[in-house]
Amino acid sequence: MSSSQASAVSATPEVQKLLLDRYDQRIKYYWQASQYNKRSYKVTRYLTVLLGAVVTLTASLSSADFIKNSNPLAFLFALLTPLLAASMAIVGGISQAFQWGAAWSDMVITATRLEKERDRIAVTPAQQLDPVKEMGLLDDLVLSETQGFFQRLFGSGGPGKSVTPAS
């Protein structure tokens, strides 16, 4: 779209409402996703700590004389220790693969940035808005977070988070 076409789009209260609605949808998504990531991050962290402690305890107890001298208990502890250790490795691996802590942080930051822009649009008179520029800014903010998410998940396969909001 050329700059003459962009300036031909008139900003009206309806266009301003459309912008605000789009921002509200994205903000709602990012806050919900951040809550999911926060919950997942905390659960996996607690599980890692809990399983680490239980593995240490079972390994220590399995060497105790009253366990060694009891065939059923010796067998149970010999079986439980590696199973618990494997469970801890699985939880740690899943946590590492999905990067829930970093995703939680990035989504909160993105939601807050979107709220800042939504508030600016809400207090700006509709006639002073450039709807094409404002839609582009929203899309750039979402695209920047999305690129960061996939780079974090899959490595450095795409462009960096250098997308800056249009001024």
Secondary structure, DSSP 8 states (H G I E B T S, - for coil): --HHHHHHS---HHHHHHHHHHHHHHHHHHHHHHHHHHHHHHHHHHHHHHHHHHHHHHHHHHTSHHHHT-HHHHHHHHHHHHHHHHHHHHHHHHHHHHTHHHHHHHHHHHHHHHHHHHHHHHHS-GGG--HHHHHHHHHHHHHHHHHHHHHHHH-S-S--S------
